[in-house]
Amino acid sequence: MSRPPGTPRLLRQLNDRAALELLLSSGPLTRSQLGDATGLSKVTASQMLSRLEERQLVQVVGSWSRGRGPNAALYAVVPSSAYVAALDVSSRRVAAAVADITGHVVGEVTVSLDEASDPVEAVRSTVLRLVRDAEAPIERIRACVLGTPGVVNPETGDIRFSFDLPPWYEGVLRALRDELRSPITIENDVNLAAHAEQVEGVATDVVDFALVWLGSGVGMAIMLDGRIRRGRFGGAGEIGYLPVPGVPAPGEAGNPAGNGDPTGEARLSLPHGFQALVGARAVERLAAEHGLPDDAATAVTTARRAGTDGEAFLDELAERVARGVTSVCVVLDPGLVVLGGPVARVGGADLAERVARSVERNVPNVPQVHVGTVGSPVLRGASLWALRQAREEVLASTE
């Protein structure tokens, strides 16, 4: 990449970029504060702010009293200078959000697709209405990230396979690409949840951790050295395929790998590996054995409220979860395991503590085990991922 010609121009670009990064990360600042943080003189800082104001990237948002003398103007990034869109797509509903460049969510909606005669049109119109209601011009949507329960090919960025994404999914992608006219990034939903927990949740500033997702399916995100690890084919973290004693291995259960079954309905019902222990249907069967409601999350909630009557169910569920966590710990030694998903959310600290005790009995490198704290973690993770992309584009525009 060649440098822009002329040292003064290059310095201006570097200064502008540094100022925008500071304003995005630290909030409103005065000219003096920006100058002190960047090492610029008052004159240079003033010139920099004038350039950014002319480009409608920063604006005065108030003043700051320094005691004697006039108040100093406070500068901040213009929220409407760029927007991002985020979606959390499942087979039965789509959650969408729009945020401005500062990260403030200006619109959010969840749409059930159970009765939609045309799911593609339902999703398309919902997203466009959300963008319109947020008064976010289409041309200012700088990034869109879509979270999906599937394996994303790291080379192409497309879905390799998924258990429960319906055939209309590709139509949604085409429609959004045509309407938003901005890059759409597809990312595994559990990876996005891990990103959210790292940025503003229980794993804040933790560089090595794993997030185990307990919901209709089972998944895992691997964060090492502060980076999501996808593996050669994007399948890192597909812990549902982990062979465990007492249940069929994936190959013994039929055809669970995605060949010849585009809808995934048959695969979803096949019990195999770790999925057969802690997937929603396995938890429902375990709950029925203990006389609990047949919905997985409801069963966990009921068991926690039942006191000693629910102890046996919770202990057995924790033992099952611990089998997968133990395997993760002896291979990756993450130091922290975050439990995410609907079952983990209602299980709370009680379930996490039971899992931790079980893991402690089986591994020398005992991790901390916590439940994720970010609400709607997949959607929030998609927003944060999109913000990272959009901010880089805005920062790059100063060069």
N, C-alpha and C positions, 0 to 999 in steps of 0.2 A: 504494500500500500504506500503510494508516494505521498510525501508531505506537501501541504499547500505551499505555494511559492511565497517567499518573504518571511523573515522572522517576526516582524510586527503582527502580521496577519495570524500566524500560528499562535503567538502569545495571546492575542485577543480571543481566539477560539478556545484555547485552554482555559482562559480566565472565565469566559462565559459558561463553559461546561461546569467548571468548579463551582461557580455561583449557583447555577441551577441545581446541582447535586446537593449543595448545602441547604438551599431553600426547601427542597423536597424532603430532606431528611430531618431538618431542624426547625422547620416552621418559619414564621415571619422573623426577619432580621433587619437591623438598621444598616445603613451604608458603612458605618464605622465597624459594626460587628462583622459584616462581610469582608471588609478590608483586613481586619485583624485575623480572621480565620484563613484568608487566602494569601496574606502577606502583601496585599496591594496598597498602594498609596491612596489617599482620599480622592485625588484627581482621577487616577486610573479606575478606582471603584465606581466613581460617579459616571465616567464614560461607559463602563461596562453595564451599569444599570440603565443608562439611557438607551444603549443598543437593544437590550432585552425588552425594555418598555416599547420601543418602536416596533419590535416584532411581536408585540402583544403576548409575550411569554411571562412577564412579571408586571405587578401593579402595586401601588401603594394601598395598604389595607388598614392603616391606622397610624398612630404616633406613639412615641415612647418618651416619657419624661425623664430627663437626666438631672433634675434639680434646677440648678441655675441655667439660664440660657434657654433658647428655643427648644421645643420638642423635636426629636428626630423622627423622620418618616420611617415607617415599617414597611418592608417590601416582602411580597410573597408571590409564589407562582400563580398565574391565572388558572383557576380550576377548569375553566371551559376551553383551555388551549388544546386539550386532547381528552378522549374518552376511551374506555375499554368495555368490552362485552364479555360475559362469562356464562357458560351453560353447564348444567349437570344433567346429563341425559340418561334415563333408564328406560326400560321397556314400557312403563306405565305412566310416567310423568316426566316433565321437563321443568327444571328450575332455572331461572335466568336472572342476571343482574347486570346493571350498567353502573360504572363508577367513573368519576372524573380523574384527572391526572394526579390529584393529591391523594387518591385512595378513598375519597368519600363516596359511598354508595348513593346514587341519585335515583335509583329505581330497582325494584326487585319483585318477582312474581313467580309463582309455581302453578303449573297447569296440569291437570289430570288428563290423560289421553285414553282413559278407559272407554269413553263413549264417543271419541272423535272419529268421524267417518273418514276424514282425510288428515292423518297425523302430520304430514309434511306441511300442509297449509296451516294447521293449528299452531305448529311451532313457529313457522315463518311469520305469521301475522302477529303472534304474541311477542316475538322479539322486536319486530318493527314498531309495534304499539308501545312497547316498553321504551325503546329509543326515542320515539316521538314524545311520549309523555315526560321523559327526562329532559326534553329540549336539547338533545345531543345531536348535532348535525351529523348525518351519515359520513360525510367526508372527514369528520374529526374522530371517527372510530379508528384508532390506530392499531388495535390488536383485539383478537377474539380467541378465547381459549375454551375448548369444549372437553369436559371430563366424561369419560366413558368407562364402563366395566369391561374392558377388553385389553388384549395385548397389543401394544402399539409397536409397529416395526420401526426401529430407530433409524433405518436408512431412508424409508419412504415417508414416514410420518403418518401412515394409514393403519387402520386396524387389521391385524393378522387374523384374529378370531376373538369371539366373545361368547360367553354362555347365554346371555339373555338379551342381546340387542336385536330388535326386530328388523325385517328387511327394508322398512321405510327409512331406516337410519341414513343410508347413503343419499336419499332424496333430500333429507334435511340439510346435509352438508352442501349439496349443490345449490339449494335455494339460498342458504345463508351466504355462501361465497358470492353469488350473483347480487344479492341485495346489499350486503355490508361493504363490498368492494375493499376489503382489508384482509390481510392474511389470517387464516384460521388454523390454529394449532390444536391438534388432538392429543390428549394426554390421559394416561390411565388414572382413574378416579382415586385410587388409593395413593398413588404418587402425589396427587394434588392435595389430598388430606394431610400427607406428611409434610408437604411444603408449608401448608397453613400452620401446622403445629410448630414447625421450626421458626417461622417468622413471628408468630404472635400467640403461640400456645404453650403447652407443657414442655416442648423441646426447644424453646427459644435459645438460640446461640449454641445448641448442642450439635456437634459435628458428626457424631456417630450414634445412630439409633435405628431401630426398626419399628415400623407401625404394622400391627396385625389387625386386619379388618374382619369383624364378625358381623355378618349380615345375612342376606339371602344366599350369598356366596362367601367364600373366604379368600382373602388376598393379603398381600404384604408389600410394603414399600421399604426399600433399603437405602438408608442415608449414610454414606461413608465419606469422611473428609469434607463434609458439608455439601456433598453432591448426591443426587439421586442416581442409583446404579441400575441400569436397565438390562445389562447382559448383552451378549452378541446378537440375539434375535429378539430382544425386548421382553423375554420371559422371566427375567430375574424377579423373584418375589411371588411366583405362582405357587404359593405354599399349599394350596388345595390339592395339588398333585403329590405332595409329600407322602411316600409310602409309610404306613404305620402298622404295627402288628395288630392282627385281629380283624382287619377289614381288607377288602380286595384292593390290589394294586390297580392303578388306572388301566393298564393293559388287560387285566382280568375282568374288568367291568364292562367291556364292550368297546365303544369308540368314543372316548371322551376328549380327543385332541382337536376336534374341529373339522374333520374331513367328512364331507358328504352330509352335513347336518347344519345348514345355514342358519336356522332359527335357534338352535341350541336347546330346544325344549326337551329332547330325549336325553341329551347329556346332563341337563340340570337334574334329572331324576335318578341318574346312575350313581349309586353310592361307591365311592372309591377314595382311597387315601385319606388325608387329613380332612378333606371336605366331608367325608362320611361321618366324622366325629363331631364337628362343630358348625357345619352349615346349618342354615335355618331349619331345614326339614329334619336333620339329625337332632337338633335341639328340641324340636316339637315332639319327636318320638320319645326322647328322654323325658320331657315334661309329662307326656301322657302316662309313662310308667310310674310317675310320682303323683299322679292325680291332679296335675296342674293344667291350666288353659293351654290349648293347642297352638297358640301363637307364640313364637320364640321370645320376643321382647316382653310380651304380657306375662309369660310364664316366669321370666326372671324377676320382673317387678313383683308379681304375686309371691314368689318364693322369698324375696327379701322382706316383705311385709309379714310373712307367715311365721317369722321367728324360727324356733327350733324345727317346726314342721317343714320348712323349706331348706334346712341345712344340708340334707343328703343330696338334694338336687343340685344346689350350688357347689357343693364339694366335688361332685362328679363332673359337673360342667367345667369347673376350674382345673381338675385333673386332666381333662381332655384338651383344654386350651394349652395347658402347660406342656403337653407332649410336643406341640409345634414350637412353642417358645423355647423349650429346651434344645431342640434341634438347631434353631436359629442361633442360640447362644454359643453352642459348642463349635459352630462353624464360623460365625461372624464376630462373636464377642462384642456386641454393640454397646454394652454398658447401660442402655436405657431401652426398654420396650414399651411402646405406647399402644394401648388397646383402643381401637376405634370401631365405628359402626354402630348400628342400632342396639345390638345385644350388649356390647360393651358399655354403651352410654347409660342404659338402664341398670346395668350391673354395678356401675360406679366403683368407688374405692373398695367396697366390700369384695367384689369379684377380683379386682386387681390384687388385693392383699392375699386372697386365696391362691391365685395363680402364682404369685411371688413365693409363697411358702412351699408350693409344690415344686417349683423350679429349683429352689434352694436345696432341696433334698437330692437333686440329681446332677447338678453341674458345679464345677469348682469356681467358675467365673460368674457369680450371681449378679444379674442386672437389677436395676430399679424397674418396677412395673407400675405404670400410671395409666389412667384413662385420659384420652384426649380432652382438651378443654375448649376447643374452637367450635362454635355453633355452625351448623351447615358446613362442615369442613371441606367437602369437595367443591362446593360452589365458591366458598371463600378462597380456597387454594387456587381455583381457576382465575378468580379476580386478581389475586396477588401475582400469579404467573403472568397474566396479561399486562398488569401494570409494569412489571419488570421489562417486558418487551417494549411497551409503549414509551416508557421513560428513556430507554436506550435510544429509541428512534428520535425522540425529541432532543436528547442530548447530542446525538450525532448530527442533528440538523444545524447545530452551531458550528460545525467543522467545515 
